[in-house]
């Protein structure tokens, strides 16, 4: 594997420097053509009225510029330079990890951008006029595009044009991901193969399916739906206009050359024009990554069966429910008043379809592998192709490990955080908010910053590249909004009875199933992909075919038998074939005539079918609303387990033609206006609103925010900097150290520790816990943690102590089944999150709550919602202590190199580097590492002092 060690950042402008560098590297002038710079000019018109008055800020690393020519990429890899504005937000973002303790309001601009509307005349870097009714003004400091149109069509055309200026390669990449065609576009690297397979398994579509989503919006979206599609078409036209100019002018992203789409010498080749259905494919990617919820019922059924096998039917179900933690009374809540029942456990479940023991097999996805697709793991066949020029040799194999992480779609995701305080508790009397999404760290970033001003549109913020017709997270004239992933259960698993059309006994492999009494054929969705080696990806030529069967009850994921009869388990997601419907809600959020207060904001959020927590702040109010297309299930159906594919257990008013059903009314979604404060870090939403997955209990990373914001509110006089400090402190805190280590130490200290090595380890852990349990440099840039030994011990000890505490009591089968439902650990150095290792986001999924509840029970403390039985030492304190000490002994004996084994970016034993955030190169540019922070990728700090 190629070691990717980013060089120190050196930013340059598009001047003779790049031409000289290109000449030195052996590139011709044609290959080194810089992006043409428009003549500087004043903005075409004044900005919209801005009621934030300089008190709104944002940040999105690494930088606004996401496109890089071939010369840019080569200079970056050889000389360590960066195109202008491609890395200038990375430093301020990274500096907050060490700079937050002394943060004041007047220092916020050291770590965030001023997100005021418009560009002051003396800060205008350039003005582009792609057509007569729109201008794109870029500022000197960050290069963010400020799009201002005199017509709505022109505004959206400009948005598409600017998106292509900043993210053309990324958009093209993700439209191919959305279409299940990544390998044929970017190369056959095993990671690319795995990623496209995972996505196609979740959202396989035909071209007719994409068009059907467009037609559905036209038919059911009313005037707003028609306007949204007109906006989207203008956006596509803008993308294509820039792509053509860039191709003809030879300043297109260099990745097109490296992946074989355009000839480096003759310029022959094509950037395929975008079309409206490509935006549907892109929307399906966004929905799958960040707006989905539920699923996993088959895995839940397997752990339930394991529990019942060990403990018997009734006791096993009780044990399983205690680990499921659907409605834990000790869980941190976002909405603390009221009850919002959804997807709870029925008193007497009906229609549950548990598999027969040992009968479950995953559905095969990939067939007909040939060439480079037949290689086994670790033995990838490679073919070296000739470089167009010898000077391009340094770029050979930059995508051999894939353009995106292999498990981008297969890992659980629940990211983003929000801290919002009512004006009653702030120094100014106006609400304060610090919020944003954790979308991983990519280069270029999946999101892009922009400002949109035109008829019916007035906003600045972040949009997912390729679907940036509207700002998805940002601020309007006198209000701001953001979202976190809520992940409530909108995906169910049905057990459809298999059949044979001739009436014979069906096998588990049958492609026919019973629907309303008839034996009907499954639809087969296929995608055949082939690739050839390129300079960027040397994977040998190969091909394969992906195949998914679709029923009226969803996509086939597993085969099994239930009571001896063969069934197919299918996944039915309410947003499948409706990923694009949310465009109407985002349109409303950008409309200053629609959003005027918290109530109208909630109304806009109701039109978004992705599963998100939405937060709002203006000068007077705060608000919250949980969006999502929550299906109305049949009475007494247990949403956590598979259910029979029969009429009686269908969603209410279910119509498989367009995959529609009755949805729970807005009043039943968690919501609130002007609560004293709101926090969210993907924790439990509200009382009785069941969590879709395991582990939403007494210890959750949401507690890191809740404890700090509650303390600020009690004190009063909250400021933007104080709320930012609370977020930033939580961002460098180890959840295990703050909220579980105290109980662990109580158990250890329940008797004398005679072993000197263990006594020292306990003292180190106590000292670290007393100092705040932080993973924090001793000083900025030291690359050494304070309490480094304690951090290492905790990282080594946690998986060992969980096994010592639970495995013997649960038994191997149940322990492993529960680990399949919920991973044991998610430390910063572990390989998890949207970018794999070095992803920032940490401590979302783990056994923290289980350990906390079990140890408190063993210690004789009060536990609300305890586990069904004690596990550590069988409930005996002395035996529990012995088990923990034994596991601690093993952990203490592990060297730093064993705990942090190293990877392509870090040497073994380098603790700081193992945690460090690294922007995953999706394009050709690499960036410097920054210290670990568990915080949003895009983040806003806002306090509006005035209102319309």
Secondary structure, DSSP 8 states (H G I E B T S, - for coil): ---------EEE-SSHHHHHHHHHTT--TTTT-----------SS-----TTTT-EEEEESS-S-----HHHHHHHHHH-EEETTSSTTHHHHHHHHHHGGG--GGGGGGTSEE--SS--GGGEEEEEEEETTEEEEEETTT--EEEEESSHHHHHHHHHHHHHHHHHHHHHHHHHHHTT-HHHHH---HHHHHHHHHHHHH----HHHHHHHHHHHHHHSHHHHHHHHHHHHHHHHHHHHHHHHHHHHT-S-THHHHTTSB-TTT--B------HHHHHHHHHHHHHHHS-----HHHHHHHHHHHHHHH-HHHHHHHHHHHH-TT-TTS-BSS-SSEEEES---TT--SB----TT--EE---EEEEEETTS--TT---B-----SSGGGGGGTTTTTT-SS-TTTTTS-----EEEEE-GGGBSSSS-EEEEE-----EES-SEEEEEEEETTEEEEEEEETT-TTS-SEEE-SSEEEEEEE-----EEEEEEEB--TTSS---TT-SEEEETTEEEE-EEEEEEEEE---SS--B-SEEEEEEEEEETTEEEEEEEEETTEEEEEEEEETTTT-GGGGHHHHHHHT-TTT--SHHHHHHHHTT--S-EEEEEEESS-EEEEEE---B---TT--TTS-EE-SGGGS-TT-BTTTTB--B--GGGS-EEES-SEEEESS-B-SEEE--SSS--SS--THHHHHHHHHHHHHH--B-HHHHHHHHHHHHTB-HHHHHTHHHHHHHHTTS----HHHHHHHHHHHHHHHTT-B--BSSTT---BTTHHHHHHHHHHHHHHHHHHHHHHHHHHHHHHHHHHS-S---TTSS-STTSSS----SSSSSHHHHHHHHHHHTT---TT--SS--GGGG-HHHHHHHHHHHHHHHHTS-HHHHS---SSS-TT-HHHHH-B--EESSS-----B----S-SEEEEE------
